[in-house]
Amino acid sequence: QSLKVLGASTRLNNGQLADFYSEMKGALAGDSRAWQNLTLTDAAGQQLLNLRRPFGAQLPRTGNPEAIERVRQTKEPVIANLSSGPVSSVAAVVVHVPILRGGKVAYIINAIFYPAPLTDLLLQQKLPADWIATILDRNHIVVARTRDGEKFFGKPVSQAFTARIKQMQEAAERSRSLDDVPVIAAHHRSDFSGWTVALAIPAAHADASLNQSLLLTGAGALALLLAALLLAITL
C-alpha cells in the first residue's frame, strides 16, 4: 500500500520525475529495513528512475520482463523470481506494483529486497539440526536454505522435485536432497506468490507415516510464515 500511495504522487502525475525521484528517496529511507532499492519503470519495463543512479543517468530495461508482463496483464502487484539487477548485478527479489491511469498501467514502482530475511525466517523456527528447510521461487530456484545456504543459493532443485511441485501443491515422499542425501521431503506451494517451502529429513531417521505427516504439517506452517513475511513486506 505504501508503494501505491507513493504512486499517487501529483508530481508523478504531472511528469515531474526529478521531484518524484526525491520522493522515492524519502520513501526508501522510511522503509530501509524492508527495501534496499526503489526503481520506476514505464509500462513496457524501461527504467525511468533508479535510486542507485543519479537522476538523469542512462538506465537499462528491467531485469524481470516476465513479471512486468504479468503486471500489465493482471494490473496487480507481482513478486518476481530471484534475479540479478541490471544495474547492481546483485541477486535479489523484486515486488512490482502497478500505477494505473485511466484503468491502464502507466508506471510500475519496483521495490527490491535481498533474500537474507528469508533465511533468517527459516532459522528462527529452530528445526532439528538434521532437517533442511528451503524456500524456492516460481522457477524452483533456491532463495533460502537452512543448511549450506550459500553453496546452493541461486541453484535449481532436481528435475524430479520440480515435477512434483508442478503436479501437486503439497506432498511428502522419499527423495534426495541437493547434497545427494536420501530424505523424506515435503513441500507446500503458495497460492499467493507461487513460491514453495520445502522440508526434508534424512530417510534413515524417518518413521514413514508419522514423519511424513509431521513434515507436511511443518511445510504448511512455514508456508504460512513465508506468506506472512512477503505480505508484510508488500504492505
Backbone bond lengths (Angstrom), bond angles and torsions (degrees), N, CA, C in turn:
res aa  C-N    CA-C-N  psi(-1)  N-CA   C-N-CA  omega(-1)  CA-C   N-CA-C  phi
1 Q - - - 1.455 - - 1.522 111.28 -
2 S 1.325 117.62 -36.32 1.465 119.71 -179.53 1.519 110.73 -62.88
3 L 1.342 117.28 -34.78 1.453 119.96 178.58 1.522 111.09 -71.63
4 K 1.332 117.18 -34.54 1.464 120.08 176.18 1.528 110.36 -67.11
5 V 1.330 116.03 -38.69 1.463 119.75 176.55 1.525 109.61 -62.73
6 L 1.324 116.21 -43.32 1.460 120.01 176.87 1.520 110.73 -59.95
7 G 1.329 116.32 -40.20 1.459 120.58 -179.38 1.506 113.85 -68.53
8 A 1.329 117.20 -16.50 1.465 120.71 178.45 1.521 112.31 -84.15
9 S 1.318 117.54 5.28 1.466 122.29 -177.95 1.531 111.46 -55.96
10 T 1.321 115.57 135.66 1.473 119.94 176.36 1.522 110.45 -65.62
11 R 1.325 116.94 -29.28 1.464 119.28 178.59 1.520 111.34 -65.97
12 L 1.347 116.37 -38.69 1.460 119.11 176.02 1.523 109.79 -68.18
13 N 1.334 116.65 -41.34 1.465 120.40 177.68 1.521 111.60 -57.68
14 N 1.324 116.20 -36.78 1.463 120.99 -176.66 1.527 113.04 -90.61
15 G 1.346 116.39 3.76 1.456 119.32 178.86 1.510 114.37 73.77
16 Q 1.330 116.96 19.08 1.470 121.00 179.47 1.531 108.92 -87.03
17 L 1.323 115.58 75.47 1.464 120.42 -170.90 1.529 112.70 -67.99
18 A 1.319 118.13 -30.68 1.468 119.76 178.52 1.524 110.20 -63.76
19 D 1.325 116.62 -44.03 1.464 120.18 177.98 1.525 111.13 -68.75
20 F 1.329 115.76 -37.48 1.466 118.70 179.53 1.529 110.58 -67.85
21 Y 1.326 117.20 -32.44 1.467 121.11 175.46 1.534 109.79 -57.65
22 S 1.322 116.58 -42.02 1.467 120.88 178.22 1.530 110.79 -65.48
23 E 1.333 116.82 -38.92 1.462 120.03 177.96 1.531 110.68 -64.53
24 M 1.319 116.57 -39.11 1.464 120.03 177.20 1.527 111.15 -61.90
25 K 1.337 117.14 -40.25 1.458 120.46 178.68 1.523 110.55 -62.48
26 G 1.317 116.73 -40.00 1.457 119.78 177.60 1.513 112.12 -65.65
27 A 1.341 116.32 -39.99 1.467 120.41 178.66 1.522 111.17 -64.96
28 L 1.340 117.24 -40.33 1.461 120.74 179.82 1.523 110.43 -65.60
29 A 1.330 117.26 -39.81 1.469 120.19 178.66 1.523 110.85 -62.59
30 G 1.330 117.11 -34.86 1.457 120.79 -179.79 1.511 113.40 -75.04
31 D 1.351 118.19 -23.49 1.466 122.21 -178.23 1.525 111.10 -119.58
32 S 1.324 117.95 30.89 1.459 121.05 -172.52 1.520 113.33 -64.72
33 R 1.338 117.91 -23.05 1.469 119.46 178.48 1.524 111.37 -73.87
34 A 1.330 117.53 -22.68 1.460 121.07 179.85 1.519 111.48 -99.22
35 W 1.354 116.21 -45.71 1.459 120.65 -173.89 1.515 111.57 -105.99
36 Q 1.339 115.20 145.99 1.461 119.90 174.13 1.539 111.53 -104.77
37 N 1.320 117.20 -17.24 1.457 120.14 179.07 1.525 109.48 -164.13
38 L 1.332 115.17 157.10 1.459 122.06 173.56 1.523 108.35 -130.06
39 T 1.323 116.01 141.83 1.457 120.91 174.42 1.523 108.83 -134.35
40 L 1.310 115.70 163.05 1.461 122.67 174.95 1.514 107.70 -127.87
41 T 1.338 116.21 129.90 1.459 120.92 175.42 1.519 109.45 -122.32
42 D 1.331 115.25 163.92 1.460 118.41 169.70 1.522 108.10 -81.91
43 A 1.324 117.33 -177.92 1.461 121.04 -175.36 1.525 112.26 -65.69
44 A 1.324 117.44 -21.82 1.462 121.07 -179.49 1.521 112.55 -88.72
45 G 1.349 117.35 -5.90 1.455 120.08 177.61 1.512 115.21 98.36
46 Q 1.338 117.86 6.39 1.457 120.04 176.13 1.531 109.49 -78.84
47 Q 1.326 116.16 124.83 1.462 119.63 179.28 1.534 110.14 -66.84
48 L 1.316 114.11 131.21 1.458 121.44 175.78 1.519 111.36 -104.70
49 L 1.347 115.52 -36.71 1.454 122.13 179.86 1.519 108.76 -138.00
50 N 1.321 116.45 142.86 1.455 122.02 176.53 1.527 107.17 -148.26
51 L 1.331 116.44 118.44 1.461 119.64 -174.48 1.523 113.26 -68.24
52 R 1.308 118.31 -7.02 1.459 120.76 173.29 1.535 111.47 -86.31
53 R 1.296 117.34 -3.54 1.449 122.11 178.75 1.524 109.67 -130.61
54 P 1.333 118.35 149.37 1.461 120.54 178.49 1.525 111.10 -62.54
55 F 1.321 115.40 153.86 1.460 119.13 176.71 1.529 109.32 -59.88
56 G 1.339 115.70 135.39 1.455 121.08 179.49 1.509 114.08 92.76
57 A 1.347 118.01 -7.97 1.461 120.39 179.17 1.526 110.10 -68.88
58 Q 1.313 115.69 149.75 1.463 120.23 176.82 1.529 108.97 -70.73
59 L 1.335 116.29 131.23 1.462 120.73 -174.07 1.524 110.72 -125.23
60 P 1.346 117.07 150.58 1.467 121.18 178.02 1.530 111.36 -82.66
61 R 1.317 115.37 178.25 1.455 120.82 172.07 1.526 108.97 -74.58
62 T 1.324 116.18 167.60 1.460 121.57 178.15 1.520 111.21 -60.31
63 G 1.325 115.36 153.90 1.454 120.16 175.44 1.511 113.60 -89.66
64 N 1.352 117.54 2.46 1.469 122.03 -177.88 1.535 110.95 -126.99
65 P 1.329 118.57 64.74 1.474 119.68 -177.20 1.524 113.59 -60.27
66 E 1.358 117.92 -34.96 1.465 119.65 179.89 1.526 110.84 -66.17
67 A 1.342 117.06 -41.33 1.461 120.38 178.75 1.524 110.57 -65.73
68 I 1.324 117.42 -39.95 1.460 121.10 178.25 1.524 110.01 -61.20
69 E 1.320 116.94 -41.63 1.464 119.97 178.76 1.523 111.15 -64.43
70 R 1.338 117.48 -38.54 1.467 120.23 177.28 1.519 110.69 -63.65
71 V 1.342 116.59 -40.14 1.465 120.13 177.17 1.525 110.04 -60.74
72 R 1.322 116.85 -44.17 1.462 120.62 -179.02 1.529 111.55 -63.43
73 Q 1.328 116.28 -37.30 1.460 120.18 -177.89 1.522 112.04 -75.90
74 T 1.342 116.26 -42.85 1.465 120.01 -174.19 1.526 113.01 -92.71
75 K 1.347 116.26 -22.93 1.466 121.95 -175.18 1.527 111.23 59.54
76 E 1.330 115.34 28.76 1.458 122.72 179.31 1.527 109.37 -126.22
77 P 1.358 117.21 157.22 1.469 119.26 176.50 1.524 111.60 -60.61
78 V 1.312 115.71 147.71 1.464 122.28 -179.24 1.524 108.78 -133.02
79 I 1.343 116.57 133.10 1.465 121.88 171.81 1.517 106.97 -92.53
80 A 1.316 116.81 116.25 1.460 121.61 -175.48 1.521 110.98 -78.11
81 N 1.322 115.08 169.14 1.457 121.09 173.64 1.529 109.45 -75.88
82 L 1.323 115.66 166.30 1.460 121.00 175.55 1.528 108.80 -59.40
83 S 1.327 116.56 130.52 1.461 120.23 179.43 1.524 109.57 -154.99
84 S 1.324 115.76 160.39 1.461 121.58 176.54 1.518 109.64 -89.41
85 G 1.318 116.31 133.20 1.452 120.30 -179.39 1.516 111.81 -66.72
86 P 1.345 117.83 141.69 1.463 120.20 -179.86 1.520 113.58 -68.38
87 V 1.331 117.49 -16.50 1.462 121.14 177.89 1.526 110.76 -102.66
88 S 1.346 116.88 -49.77 1.464 120.22 -175.65 1.521 113.33 -83.38
89 S 1.350 117.31 -25.21 1.475 123.36 -175.49 1.526 112.37 62.12
90 V 1.342 117.00 18.69 1.463 122.03 178.63 1.529 108.71 -102.41
91 A 1.344 116.77 133.97 1.454 120.82 179.76 1.523 110.36 -66.67
92 A 1.317 116.57 128.76 1.461 121.33 -176.42 1.523 109.02 -153.88
93 V 1.331 114.61 175.43 1.462 122.39 176.08 1.525 107.56 -114.51
94 V 1.321 116.08 139.03 1.464 120.88 -176.48 1.525 109.29 -121.56
95 V 1.338 115.65 133.93 1.464 121.80 170.22 1.525 107.10 -102.63
96 H 1.329 116.47 119.49 1.459 122.88 -178.05 1.530 108.94 -99.77
97 V 1.313 117.06 122.72 1.467 121.89 -177.96 1.530 109.54 -118.65
98 P 1.344 117.83 118.10 1.466 119.70 -177.95 1.526 112.28 -75.43
99 I 1.313 115.63 144.96 1.457 123.12 172.41 1.524 106.83 -112.56
100 L 1.322 116.00 114.91 1.463 121.40 -173.05 1.524 111.05 -94.65
101 R 1.308 115.05 141.70 1.454 122.64 172.49 1.519 107.30 -135.51
102 G 1.329 116.69 118.65 1.456 119.69 -178.12 1.513 113.74 62.47
103 G 1.347 115.79 31.93 1.460 120.34 178.58 1.522 114.55 80.02
104 K 1.324 117.72 2.01 1.460 121.63 179.57 1.534 109.56 -118.71
105 V 1.331 115.37 154.76 1.467 120.26 177.73 1.522 108.69 -74.02
106 A 1.331 116.01 115.33 1.461 120.80 178.78 1.525 111.03 -96.83
107 Y 1.333 115.84 -42.21 1.460 122.11 179.17 1.523 108.65 -138.91
108 I 1.320 114.60 165.99 1.464 120.68 172.79 1.525 107.76 -134.27
109 I 1.337 116.14 122.90 1.462 120.85 173.78 1.523 107.76 -91.95
110 N 1.309 115.71 132.15 1.455 121.56 -173.29 1.525 109.44 -120.45
111 A 1.328 116.59 119.97 1.459 122.45 -179.56 1.523 108.99 -107.03
112 I 1.326 116.33 126.56 1.459 122.21 -173.48 1.523 109.77 -108.52
113 F 1.345 116.40 133.32 1.469 119.47 171.61 1.509 109.57 -137.11
114 Y 1.332 115.81 150.68 1.459 121.88 179.29 1.519 109.78 -87.25
115 P 1.351 118.03 150.49 1.468 121.34 -170.22 1.520 115.64 -74.13
116 A 1.311 119.78 -3.48 1.476 120.53 -175.93 1.531 113.45 -51.75
117 P 1.354 120.36 -40.98 1.474 118.99 179.10 1.525 113.42 -60.07
118 L 1.336 117.12 -26.80 1.461 119.31 179.14 1.527 110.48 -70.56
119 T 1.322 116.96 -39.70 1.460 119.93 175.33 1.523 110.28 -63.74
120 D 1.326 116.40 -42.92 1.465 120.21 177.57 1.524 110.75 -58.96
121 L 1.339 116.33 -39.92 1.465 120.65 179.08 1.522 110.79 -59.72
122 L 1.319 117.46 -43.41 1.464 120.81 179.92 1.532 110.96 -66.96
123 L 1.313 116.90 -43.47 1.463 120.31 -177.98 1.521 112.21 -66.54
124 Q 1.334 117.04 -29.73 1.462 120.73 179.84 1.526 112.46 -66.79
125 Q 1.331 117.43 -16.44 1.461 120.18 -179.42 1.520 112.44 -77.23
126 K 1.357 116.83 -10.59 1.471 122.57 176.14 1.532 111.57 51.02
127 L 1.318 114.84 52.94 1.459 120.64 177.23 1.523 110.32 -69.85
128 P 1.348 118.15 158.11 1.466 119.76 174.81 1.523 111.02 -53.50
129 A 1.319 116.77 149.60 1.463 121.87 -171.86 1.530 112.88 -59.57
130 D 1.337 117.09 -31.47 1.462 118.19 -176.89 1.530 112.95 -92.92
131 W 1.332 117.97 4.31 1.463 121.46 173.54 1.527 109.25 -87.64
132 I 1.312 116.06 149.19 1.463 121.35 178.33 1.520 108.52 -123.67
133 A 1.329 116.70 124.91 1.463 121.91 175.04 1.527 108.13 -111.34
134 T 1.329 115.30 138.54 1.462 120.72 -175.32 1.520 109.73 -138.74
135 I 1.320 116.48 143.96 1.460 122.13 172.44 1.520 107.91 -115.38
136 L 1.340 116.12 131.51 1.463 122.70 -177.95 1.527 109.49 -121.25
137 D 1.328 116.41 144.94 1.462 118.67 174.30 1.528 109.92 -83.62
138 R 1.327 117.62 -172.85 1.469 120.28 -176.53 1.524 112.54 -65.23
139 N 1.322 116.80 -23.17 1.467 120.64 177.23 1.526 111.94 -88.31
140 H 1.343 116.02 7.03 1.468 122.71 178.22 1.523 111.58 63.58
141 I 1.340 114.13 37.67 1.455 122.62 175.46 1.527 108.52 -99.11
142 V 1.337 116.73 139.58 1.460 121.46 -178.76 1.538 109.86 -69.89
143 V 1.329 115.02 119.40 1.464 121.63 177.51 1.528 110.46 -102.46
144 A 1.331 116.77 -32.07 1.465 121.63 178.19 1.525 108.12 -151.71
145 R 1.349 115.89 148.02 1.469 120.96 -178.87 1.514 108.34 -155.87
146 T 1.323 116.90 138.42 1.465 120.47 -175.67 1.522 112.31 -76.05
147 R 1.316 118.53 -23.22 1.466 120.69 -179.66 1.527 109.77 -126.69
148 D 1.330 115.63 130.83 1.469 121.23 -177.86 1.522 111.61 53.29
149 G 1.331 114.96 41.80 1.459 119.47 -177.25 1.516 113.08 -59.82
150 E 1.342 117.64 -42.53 1.457 120.54 -179.04 1.527 111.27 -66.14
151 K 1.321 116.80 -33.90 1.461 120.75 -178.74 1.521 111.76 -67.40
152 F 1.344 116.90 -38.95 1.458 120.24 -174.34 1.528 114.02 -103.78
153 F 1.326 117.43 -2.20 1.459 120.83 179.63 1.527 110.48 -57.69
154 G 1.336 115.04 130.41 1.460 120.18 178.25 1.511 115.08 81.95
155 K 1.336 117.01 3.17 1.469 119.99 -178.60 1.531 110.44 -103.24
156 P 1.336 118.07 150.01 1.465 120.77 -179.99 1.517 111.65 -79.04
157 V 1.332 115.77 153.79 1.463 120.12 171.44 1.519 108.18 -79.07
158 S 1.324 116.32 176.84 1.462 120.09 -176.29 1.525 111.40 -66.09
159 Q 1.312 116.06 157.73 1.464 121.01 178.21 1.523 111.10 -62.22
160 A 1.336 116.61 -36.50 1.462 120.04 -179.79 1.524 110.91 -65.11
161 F 1.345 117.00 -42.39 1.459 120.17 179.96 1.527 110.09 -69.74
162 T 1.325 116.72 -38.27 1.467 120.46 175.96 1.521 111.18 -58.61
163 A 1.322 116.40 -42.51 1.469 120.43 179.82 1.522 111.02 -63.32
164 R 1.348 117.74 -38.92 1.458 120.32 179.80 1.531 110.92 -66.95
165 I 1.340 116.24 -39.44 1.458 119.64 179.52 1.526 110.48 -63.51
166 K 1.319 116.57 -41.83 1.465 120.63 -179.88 1.531 111.13 -67.01
167 Q 1.327 116.04 -35.10 1.456 120.39 -175.42 1.519 112.75 -79.44
168 M 1.340 116.83 -38.07 1.461 120.65 -174.86 1.518 110.27 -130.53
169 Q 1.334 116.20 136.41 1.461 119.35 178.86 1.523 110.87 -67.12
170 E 1.329 117.89 -36.13 1.453 120.43 173.98 1.518 109.35 -147.74
171 A 1.326 115.17 146.38 1.462 121.23 -178.52 1.523 108.18 -167.83
172 A 1.350 115.39 166.05 1.462 122.33 174.58 1.518 108.13 -141.67
173 E 1.321 116.97 127.44 1.454 120.73 178.57 1.521 110.02 -162.95
174 R 1.329 114.97 170.45 1.459 120.28 -178.37 1.527 109.90 -70.64
175 S 1.336 114.29 142.68 1.455 119.89 -176.86 1.525 108.46 -158.21
176 R 1.313 116.01 -167.83 1.471 121.82 173.69 1.519 107.85 -129.44
177 S 1.328 115.66 137.70 1.463 120.41 -179.78 1.525 109.90 -74.57
178 L 1.347 115.89 172.87 1.459 120.40 179.17 1.525 112.14 -62.85
179 D 1.359 116.53 -26.56 1.454 119.18 175.88 1.525 111.99 -93.84
180 D 1.345 115.04 21.05 1.474 123.72 170.78 1.522 113.26 64.58
181 V 1.328 116.82 38.27 1.460 122.31 175.26 1.528 108.28 -103.86
182 P 1.343 119.11 132.30 1.476 120.12 176.19 1.524 110.01 -63.45
183 V 1.327 116.28 127.35 1.459 120.89 -176.88 1.522 110.00 -139.63
184 I 1.330 113.85 164.73 1.459 119.31 162.25 1.528 105.39 -103.21
185 A 1.319 114.74 121.14 1.466 120.53 -173.08 1.515 110.22 -116.23
186 A 1.330 115.40 135.28 1.458 122.03 175.01 1.514 108.20 -119.91
187 H 1.327 115.84 148.27 1.461 118.73 177.84 1.516 110.21 -140.97
188 H 1.321 115.43 158.00 1.460 122.57 172.94 1.523 107.41 -139.62
189 R 1.339 116.37 124.22 1.464 122.04 178.96 1.525 109.24 -98.00
190 S 1.319 116.84 126.23 1.463 122.52 -175.41 1.527 111.96 -77.71
191 D 1.341 115.89 131.47 1.461 119.81 173.03 1.526 110.93 -67.49
192 F 1.328 116.11 -31.78 1.461 120.78 -174.72 1.525 112.34 -67.06
193 S 1.330 116.55 -47.38 1.459 120.10 -173.70 1.524 114.43 -113.38
194 G 1.344 116.72 -17.69 1.457 119.63 -172.81 1.518 112.64 80.92
195 W 1.351 117.06 -1.64 1.457 120.87 177.90 1.533 109.64 -81.74
196 T 1.337 115.14 166.54 1.464 121.16 -175.29 1.518 110.76 -129.07
197 V 1.331 115.48 138.37 1.461 122.05 169.79 1.526 107.55 -107.36
198 A 1.326 116.29 132.56 1.466 120.78 179.80 1.523 109.87 -126.28
199 L 1.333 116.01 144.08 1.464 123.10 175.10 1.522 108.39 -126.00
200 A 1.324 116.71 140.93 1.457 120.42 179.70 1.517 109.86 -140.30
201 I 1.354 115.55 140.97 1.469 120.82 172.26 1.521 107.51 -127.64
202 P 1.334 118.10 149.65 1.468 120.39 179.19 1.521 111.14 -55.77
203 A 1.317 115.53 134.24 1.464 120.13 -178.17 1.523 111.15 -60.22
204 A 1.337 116.51 -30.57 1.466 119.95 -179.05 1.525 111.62 -64.36
205 H 1.334 117.96 -23.00 1.463 121.64 -178.99 1.523 112.13 -98.08
206 A 1.321 115.35 0.36 1.466 118.29 -171.44 1.512 111.49 -88.08
207 D 1.324 114.49 138.58 1.450 122.84 170.24 1.521 102.84 -109.31
208 A 1.307 118.16 89.50 1.453 126.14 -157.87 1.517 116.01 -31.21
209 S 1.323 119.49 -66.93 1.458 120.33 -170.08 1.524 112.44 -64.37
210 L 1.351 116.78 -45.76 1.453 119.90 -177.28 1.517 111.34 -67.34
211 N 1.330 117.13 -49.32 1.456 119.70 -175.34 1.523 112.26 -70.79
212 Q 1.332 117.85 -31.38 1.455 118.86 175.14 1.524 109.65 -63.16
213 S 1.346 115.77 -41.39 1.464 119.04 178.09 1.523 111.11 -63.61
214 L 1.358 116.48 -43.24 1.454 119.97 178.57 1.522 111.27 -63.80
215 L 1.328 116.41 -39.75 1.459 120.34 179.34 1.524 111.17 -61.67
216 L 1.320 115.25 -47.24 1.459 119.17 -177.84 1.523 110.65 -63.55
217 T 1.341 116.04 -41.36 1.464 119.59 176.63 1.520 110.96 -63.07
218 G 1.323 116.22 -42.97 1.459 120.05 179.12 1.513 112.24 -64.82
219 A 1.333 117.01 -40.72 1.465 120.22 178.40 1.518 110.78 -62.91
220 G 1.329 115.84 -40.21 1.465 118.92 177.97 1.516 111.61 -63.60
221 A 1.349 116.57 -40.80 1.462 120.04 179.47 1.521 111.23 -64.51
222 L 1.343 116.76 -42.93 1.459 119.31 178.28 1.524 111.17 -66.49
223 A 1.332 116.78 -34.32 1.457 119.72 177.52 1.523 110.59 -62.37
224 L 1.328 116.54 -40.49 1.464 119.64 177.22 1.524 110.87 -64.25
225 L 1.348 116.59 -39.76 1.458 119.69 177.44 1.522 110.92 -63.85
226 L 1.350 116.64 -41.33 1.459 120.11 178.30 1.513 110.63 -62.53
227 A 1.331 116.36 -46.61 1.460 119.66 179.38 1.520 111.02 -61.11
228 A 1.348 115.98 -39.67 1.462 119.47 179.48 1.522 110.95 -64.19
229 L 1.347 116.58 -41.81 1.459 119.98 179.86 1.523 110.91 -63.94
230 L 1.329 116.49 -48.55 1.461 119.82 -178.56 1.522 110.87 -64.13
231 L 1.326 116.07 -39.22 1.473 119.04 178.28 1.522 110.33 -65.37
232 A 1.343 116.22 -41.89 1.467 119.49 179.76 1.517 110.21 -62.68
233 I 1.337 117.36 -42.19 1.461 120.58 179.03 1.519 110.22 -63.82
234 T 1.350 116.39 -43.68 1.459 120.01 -179.53 1.514 111.05 -62.70
235 L 1.351 116.86 -43.63 1.467 119.92 179.57 1.530 111.50 -68.87
